[in-house]
Amino acid sequence: MWWPILTLSILLVILSVILTGFILLHKNRGGGLSDLFGGGMSSSMGGSSMAERNLDRLTLTIGLIWLACIILLLVLYRVHPGQ
């Protein structure tokens, strides 16, 4: 396997695991791992905390990098179809 494809494939697997964890840590809206870490005991205040906003930003950033890896893999497989 050509090294850029192998590198992006490994990065994609790592990012997938990280992205899954970040999604499961989001505020409880019907279950998930956030209950395990105390997310089920939220206060009645309407705003989101700084930690939630940072988690949203991290999830979005990792998601965009994940999408970029998929697009780059598509381009590399089209350029080098035999790899």
N, C-alpha and C positions, 0 to 999 in steps of 0.2 A: 504494500500500500504506500502511496506517495506521502511523504512526511507532512505536508500542509493539511491533507485530508485527515490523516491520523490525529494530528494535533487538534484540529477543530472538532473532530468527533469526540475526543476525550474531554475537551473543554465543554462541549454540548452536554455530555453526561453529567459532568460536575455541576454545571449551571442548572440543569434540570432538577437535580436533587436539592440544590440551594433554593431554587424558585418554589419548589413544592413546600419546603419548610417555611419559607416566608409567607406563602399563601395560607398555610395552616395556622400560622401564628396571628393572623389578623383578628380583629375584634369579632366577638361571637355574634353571628347572625344566623344561627341555626346549627351550631355544633362545630366541632373541630378541636384541634389541640389547644386553642386559646382557653378553653374551659380548664384544661389540665394545669395551666399556669396562672389561674385566677382570673381569667377573662370573663367568667360568668358572673362575677360579683362587681359589675360596673355600677357607677353611681348614676343618679338621675340627671346629672348635668349634661347639657346637650352638646357641648363642644368636644372636639377630639384633642387628646393630649399631644404633647410634643413627641413622645415615643411613637404614637400611632402615625403621626405625620411622617416621621423619619422612616418608619416601617413601610409606609406607602411609597415614599421616594425610593427606598432601596428595592422594593418589589418591582416598581416601574423600571428602574435602571437595569436590574438583572434581567427583566423580561425583554427589554430592548436589545441588550447584548445577546440574549438567547436567540431572538429573532434574527439578528445580524449574523450569528453563526450559521443558522439554517440557510439564509440567503447566500452566504459565502460558500457553504458546502454545495449548494445547487450550482453556483457558478463554476466552482472547481470541477465538479463532476461533468458539467457540459464542456468545459475546456479540455479535460483529460478523461474521455469516456471509458478508456480501458483500465483506469486505475482502480 
